[in-house]
Amino acid sequence: MRKNSVKNTRINGEVQRVLAEVIRGEIKDPRIAPMTSVVAVEVAPDLKTCKAWISVLGDEKAQADTLAGLRSAEGYIRGQLARTINLRNTPQIHFIMDQSIAYGVNMSKRIEEVVASDGKAAELDKGSEHEEDR
């Protein structure tokens, strides 16, 4: 099975849906933050491993605690995945913290700062041009 095949894409989507349901509704670990979402899933073509990118709304401690909670519940999650999805192999799940949202927020702040400083520089340039015209 090719990496980007239709079948693999469908499996990725189904695994992502089941992981989200299990994390949101079935795991009672207090370390897992309530605002945890499965951003993306990539199942290997041989169905042996699965990378699951997780996003957590909260500080770094909440993210680390959630990741630890998910890793400790990996066996249970894998069992639920096996019961829900009929696959030849149930993949070993590797949870990865997705930093893309935080990165995007940080980049937006930087862009706003640059735009604001450019606006101030443009106002200063306009003021100096008016003084030279006099």
NUSEZA-422196 format. One line per field, with one value per residue (C-alpha): residue number from 1; residue in three letters; chain; x, y, z. Coordinates in pm, whole numbers, plus 50000, padded with zeros to 5 digits. Layout:
<recs>
i: (NUM  ...)
aa: (Ala  ...)
ch: (A  ...)
px: (X  ...)
py: (Y  ...)
pz: (Z  ...)
</recs>
This chain:
<recs>
i: (1  2  3  4  5  6  7  8  9  10  11  12  13  14  15  16  17  18  19  20  21  22  23  24  25  26  27  28  29  30  31  32  33  34  35  36  37  38  39  40  41  42  43  44  45  46  47  48  49  50  51  52  53  54  55  56  57  58  59  60  61  62  63  64  65  66  67  68  69  70  71  72  73  74  75  76  77  78  79  80  81  82  83  84  85  86  87  88  89  90  91  92  93  94  95  96  97  98  99  100  101  102  103  104  105  106  107  108  109  110  111  112  113  114  115  116  117  118  119  120  121  122  123  124  125  126  127  128  129  130  131  132  133  134)
aa: (Met  Arg  Lys  Asn  Ser  Val  Lys  Asn  Thr  Arg  Ile  Asn  Gly  Glu  Val  Gln  Arg  Val  Leu  Ala  Glu  Val  Ile  Arg  Gly  Glu  Ile  Lys  Asp  Pro  Arg  Ile  Ala  Pro  Met  Thr  Ser  Val  Val  Ala  Val  Glu  Val  Ala  Pro  Asp  Leu  Lys  Thr  Cys  Lys  Ala  Trp  Ile  Ser  Val  Leu  Gly  Asp  Glu  Lys  Ala  Gln  Ala  Asp  Thr  Leu  Ala  Gly  Leu  Arg  Ser  Ala  Glu  Gly  Tyr  Ile  Arg  Gly  Gln  Leu  Ala  Arg  Thr  Ile  Asn  Leu  Arg  Asn  Thr  Pro  Gln  Ile  His  Phe  Ile  Met  Asp  Gln  Ser  Ile  Ala  Tyr  Gly  Val  Asn  Met  Ser  Lys  Arg  Ile  Glu  Glu  Val  Val  Ala  Ser  Asp  Gly  Lys  Ala  Ala  Glu  Leu  Asp  Lys  Gly  Ser  Glu  His  Glu  Glu  Asp  Arg)
ch: (A  A  A  A  A  A  A  A  A  A  A  A  A  A  A  A  A  A  A  A  A  A  A  A  A  A  A  A  A  A  A  A  A  A  A  A  A  A  A  A  A  A  A  A  A  A  A  A  A  A  A  A  A  A  A  A  A  A  A  A  A  A  A  A  A  A  A  A  A  A  A  A  A  A  A  A  A  A  A  A  A  A  A  A  A  A  A  A  A  A  A  A  A  A  A  A  A  A  A  A  A  A  A  A  A  A  A  A  A  A  A  A  A  A  A  A  A  A  A  A  A  A  A  A  A  A  A  A  A  A  A  A  A  A)
px: (50000  50143  50179  49924  49683  49309  49291  49561  49391  49062  49232  49401  49066  48895  49177  49171  48795  48816  49114  48927  48618  48818  49025  48722  48475  48632  48959  48912  49277  49282  49615  49448  49326  48959  49050  49259  49214  49364  49499  49632  49704  49949  49926  50226  50155  50227  49975  50233  50276  50065  50173  49900  49953  49774  49687  49616  49471  49674  50021  50326  50258  49909  50056  50322  50067  49827  50102  50205  49842  49791  50112  50009  49665  49811  49730  49366  49339  49495  49247  48953  49096  49117  48755  48624  48822  48873  49237  49486  49719  49631  49903  50130  50034  50298  50154  50328  50250  50147  50299  50162  49880  50117  50362  50086  49978  50341  50390  50067  50190  50523  50353  50128  50435  50613  50304  50262  50628  50607  50299  50483  50783  50554  50394  50738  50841  50524  50593  50951  50837  50586  50855  51089  50814  50780)
py: (50000  50336  50605  50840  50578  50623  50326  50467  50808  50644  50442  50759  50936  50645  50602  50977  50968  50669  50812  51140  50957  50737  51028  51253  51003  50690  50779  50901  50991  51328  51416  51441  51795  51830  52039  51771  51710  51476  51705  51446  51075  50896  50518  50344  50156  49823  49913  49845  50200  50511  50867  51074  51449  51586  51947  52058  52392  52497  52564  52342  52153  52061  51949  51734  51583  51504  51341  51131  51031  50930  50729  50543  50469  50362  49994  50068  50305  50045  49784  50014  50084  49708  49656  49945  49920  49589  49602  49326  49473  49718  49982  50078  50439  50709  51032  51352  51701  51924  52270  52414  52610  52772  52840  53004  53225  53326  53411  53616  53819  53881  53990  54229  54375  54428  54587  54816  54922  54980  55195  55406  55439  55549  55813  55943  55958  56153  56397  56459  56510  56775  56960  56959  57103  57410)
pz: (50000  49899  50160  50000  49869  49902  50138  50366  50368  50466  50742  50874  50895  51067  51320  51392  51451  51688  51879  51930  52058  52296  52432  52474  52616  52755  52927  53283  53355  53539  53373  53032  52970  52873  52568  52396  52026  51770  51498  51255  51228  51003  50992  50837  50512  50686  50963  51236  51369  51395  51470  51634  51665  51972  52050  52406  52506  52809  52937  52891  53216  53095  52763  52932  53173  52889  52686  52988  53049  52687  52683  52999  52847  52513  52569  52646  52350  52120  52245  52176  51832  51764  51875  51666  51343  51166  51052  50978  51243  51516  51497  51785  51866  51916  52055  51945  52077  51788  51825  51499  51667  51917  51634  51429  51720  51780  51411  51407  51705  51533  51211  51405  51580  51248  51090  51392  51383  51005  51060  51317  51084  50799  51024  51122  50756  50669  50950  50834  50471  50579  50775  50471  50248  50468)
</recs>
